[in-house]
Amino acid sequence: MRKLDSVIMELEGRGLKFRLQTSLRVGYVADILFKKEKIIILDTRNADPFAVRKLAAAGYAVFVIPEGKLDDDQIRAFCDEVEKGLKS
């Protein structure tokens, strides 16, 4: 299973509402978008430094799924960080 799929399943399991593969006005596609909170999650393959800076400059909080193989605990920890961002 891809890391992105694991993150999606974990976020859905927490009852969070988000959009997938959403085109943004700044010319990028968010793998996962929390529209109201302006939070974006990018898969590692889509997270070049320029894109991350441009999205942040447009007012989005950007979370990038870490590189390498992630176990279930690491996926949960990543989603914990995203959820903290939703509450702040």
Contact map, one row per residue, 1 for C-alpha under 8 A:
1110110000000000000000000000000000000000000000000000000000000000000000000000000000000000
1111110000000000000000000000000000000000000000000000000000000000000000000000000000000000
1111111000000000000000000000000000000000001000000000000000000000100011000010000000000000
0111111100000000000000000000000000000000001000000000000000000000100000000000000000000000
1111111110000000000000000000000000000000000000000000000000000000000000000000000000000000
1111111111000000000000000000000000000000000000000000000000000000000000000010000000000000
0011111111100000000000000000000000000000000000000000000000000000000000000011001000000000
0001111111110000000000000000000000000000000000000000000000000000000000000000000000000000
0000111111111000000000000000000000000000000000000000000000000000000000000000000000000000
0000011111111100000000000000000000000000000000000000000000000000000000000011001000000000
0000001111111111000000000000000000000000000000000000000000000000000000000000001000000000
0000000111111111100000000000000000000000000000000000000000000000000000000000000000000000
0000000011111111000000000000000000000000000000000000000000000000000000000000000000000000
0000000001111111000000000000000000000000000000000000000000000000000000000000000000000000
0000000000111111100000000000000000000000000000000000000000000000000000000000000000000000
0000000000111111110000000000000000000000000000000000000000000000000000000000000000000000
0000000000010011111000000000000001000000000000000000000000000000000000000000000000000000
0000000000000001111100000000000111100000000000000000000000000000000000000000000000000000
0000000000000000111111000000000111100000000000000000000000000000000000000000000000000000
0000000000000000011111000000011110000000000000000000000000000000000000000000000000000000
0000000000000000001111100000111110000000000000000000000000000000000000000000000000000000
0000000000000000001111110000111110000000000000000000000000000000000000000000000000000000
0000000000000000000011111011110000000000000000000000000000000000000000000000000000000000
0000000000000000000001111111110000000000000000000000000000000000000000000000000000000000
0000000000000000000000111111000000000000000000000000000000000000000000000000000000000000
0000000000000000000000011111000000000000000000000000011001000000000000000000000000000000
0000000000000000000000111111100000000000000000000000000000000000000000000000000000000000
0000000000000000000000111111110000000000000000000010000000000000000000000000000000000000
0000000000000000000011110011111000000000000000000000000000000000000000000000000000000000
0000000000000000000111110001111110000001110000000000000000000000000000000000000000000000
0000000000000000000111000000111110000001111000000000000000000000000000000000000000000000
0000000000000000011111000000011111000001110000000000000000000000000000000000000000000000
0000000000000000011111000000011111100111100000000000000000000000000000000000000000000000
0000000000000000111000000000000111111111000000000000000000000000000000000000000000000000
0000000000000000011000000000000011111110000000000000000000000000000000000000000000000000
0000000000000000000000000000000001111100000000000000000000000000000000000000000000000000
0000000000000000000000000000000001111110000000000000000000000000000000000000000000000100
0000000000000000000000000000000011111111000000000000000000111000000000000000000000000000
0000000000000000000000000000000011101111100000000000000000011110000000000000000000001100
0000000000000000000000000000011111000111110000000000000000011110000000000000000000000000
0000000000000000000000000000011110000011111000000000000000000111100000000000000000000000
0000000000000000000000000000011100000001111111100000000000000111100000000000000000000000
0011000000000000000000000000001000000000111111100000000000000001100000000000000000000000
0000000000000000000000000000000000000000011111100000000000000001111000000000000000000000
0000000000000000000000000000000000000000011111110000000000000000000000000000000000000000
0000000000000000000000000000000000000000011111110000000000000000000000000000000000000000
0000000000000000000000000000000000000000011111111011000000000001000000000000000000000000
0000000000000000000000000000000000000000000011111111000000000000000000000000000000000000
0000000000000000000000000000000000000000000000111111100000000000000000000000000000000000
0000000000000000000000000000000000000000000000011111110000000000000000000000000000000000
0000000000000000000000000001000000000000000000111111111000000000000000000000000000000000
0000000000000000000000000000000000000000000000111111111100000100000000000000000000000000
0000000000000000000000000000000000000000000000001111111110000000000000000000000000000000
0000000000000000000000000100000000000000000000000111111111000000000000000000000000000000
0000000000000000000000000100000000000000000000000011111111111100000000000000000000000000
0000000000000000000000000000000000000000000000000001111111111100000000000000000000000000
0000000000000000000000000000000000000000000000000000111111110000000000000000000000000000
0000000000000000000000000100000000000000000000000000011111110000000000000000000000000000
0000000000000000000000000000000000000100000000000000001111111000000000000000000000000000
0000000000000000000000000000000000000111000000000000001111111100000000000000000000000000
0000000000000000000000000000000000000111000000000000001100111110000000000000000000001000
0000000000000000000000000000000000000011110000000001001100011111000000000000000000000000
0000000000000000000000000000000000000011110000000000000000001111100000000000000001000000
0000000000000000000000000000000000000000111100100000000000000111110000000000000000000000
0011000000000000000000000000000000000000111100000000000000000011111000000000010000000000
0000000000000000000000000000000000000000000100000000000000000001111101000000000000000000
0000000000000000000000000000000000000000000100000000000000000000111110000000000000000000
0000000000000000000000000000000000000000000000000000000000000000011111000000000000000000
0010000000000000000000000000000000000000000000000000000000000000001111100000000000000000
0010000000000000000000000000000000000000000000000000000000000000010111111110000000000000
0000000000000000000000000000000000000000000000000000000000000000000011111110000000000000
0000000000000000000000000000000000000000000000000000000000000000000001111111000000000000
0000000000000000000000000000000000000000000000000000000000000000000001111111100000000000
0000000000000000000000000000000000000000000000000000000000000000000001111111110000000000
0010011001000000000000000000000000000000000000000000000000000000000001111111111000000000
0000001001000000000000000000000000000000000000000000000000000000000000011111111100000000
0000000000000000000000000000000000000000000000000000000000000000000000001111111110000000
0000000000000000000000000000000000000000000000000000000000000000100000000111111111000000
0000001001100000000000000000000000000000000000000000000000000000000000000011111111100000
0000000000000000000000000000000000000000000000000000000000000000000000000001111111110000
0000000000000000000000000000000000000000000000000000000000000000000000000000111111111000
0000000000000000000000000000000000000000000000000000000000000010000000000000011111111100
0000000000000000000000000000000000000000000000000000000000000000000000000000001111111110
0000000000000000000000000000000000000000000000000000000000000000000000000000000111111111
0000000000000000000000000000000000000010000000000000000000001000000000000000000011111111
0000000000000000000000000000000000001010000000000000000000000000000000000000000001111111
0000000000000000000000000000000000000000000000000000000000000000000000000000000000111111
0000000000000000000000000000000000000000000000000000000000000000000000000000000000011111
